[in-house]
Amino acid sequence: MLRGITFSLLAIASMPAWGIDFRIETKVYRGDEELPITQNTTLFQNGVIYDFVESTGRVAIYRHQRGETPGQFVLIDPVRSVKTDITIDRMDSAIEKLRAWSRTQRDPLLVFAADPKFDQLYDEETGVLTLESPSMTYRLATVPVERTEAWKDLRNYFDGYAKLNCILASSMPPMPRLAVNDALEKRNAVPVEVNLKISDDEDQQLRAEHLFTWMLSKDDRARITLVGEQIVNFRDISNKEFRGDSVASK
């Protein structure tokens, strides 16, 4: 369960062609540990989002919906030189089935995650946003979005990657994180730190730190160019084959 919760914290996807370019660095820590358990770099450029898992080299690329073509993720594994793709529509369908299953379980956390209800508190002076419930509590340090035109892209990113991480590595619906994203959007704020506490279980207390930079570096653009080449050259495999190896390595 913790693996899925970890990735739900990272839950961060579309940028229109006229969107701004920027990056987010994310580190996730367990409890009070000083070393992160995961690190991601997420690059936004010209309608596409690239999320790099620094420990494995894997990349998740999101292209937003265009006309009747649904939004889509392309997942690449440079170690095996393989790729796979999955549409948002397919993920939404799978998540609805997961929600239905969760509602029938005895685990109160799963039942809550299917249809979460939080008490919300926002301190306008400090920017601290709290979403509290008996099952889990989010406490976020937030700041106003520096580039307001980026917010729609950020919301799509947060939602899209929450869903993807649910599909790849979790048995818990992503609805709690989606509720957090909705609360952030209503306040036009982004999180610089997210603390997640699951009931009273100290082993399931996580902290994510997000560093926003409202531009891309030369090295960032070089990484994007390399990913484009990998998408063209890597071998296609099924979601199941990619997911089996991906989950085992996390």
Stockholm file with secondary structure:
# STOCKHOLM 1.0

chainA/1-250         MLRGITFSLLAIASMPAWGIDFRIETKVYRGDEELPITQNTTLFQNGVIYDFVESTGRVAIYRHQRGETPGQFVLIDPVRSVKTDITIDRMDSAIEKLRAWSRTQRDPLLVFAADPKFDQLYDEETGVLTLESPSMTYRLATVPVERTEAWKDLRNYFDGYAKLNCILASSMPPMPRLAVNDALEKRNAVPVEVNLKISDDEDQQLRAEHLFTWMLSKDDRARITLVGEQIVNFRDISNKEFRGDSVASK
#=GR chainA/1-250 SS CHHHHHHHHHCCCCCCTTCCCEEEEEEEEETTCSSCSEEEEEEEETTEEEEEETTTCCEEEEECCBTTBCCEEEEEETTTTEEEEEEHHHHHHHHHHHHHHHTTCSCHHHHHHHSCCCEEEEETTTTEEEEECSSEEEEEEEEECSSGGGHHHHHHHHHHHHHHHHHHHCSSCSHHHHHHHHHHHHTTEEEEEEEEEETTCGGGEEEEEEEEESSCCHHHHHHHHHHHHHHHHSEECCHHHHHHHHHHHC
#=GC SS_cons         CHHHHHHHHHCCCCCCTTCCCEEEEEEEEETTCSSCSEEEEEEEETTEEEEEETTTCCEEEEECCBTTBCCEEEEEETTTTEEEEEEHHHHHHHHHHHHHHHTTCSCHHHHHHHSCCCEEEEETTTTEEEEECSSEEEEEEEEECSSGGGHHHHHHHHHHHHHHHHHHHCSSCSHHHHHHHHHHHHTTEEEEEEEEEETTCGGGEEEEEEEEESSCCHHHHHHHHHHHHHHHHSEECCHHHHHHHHHHHC
//
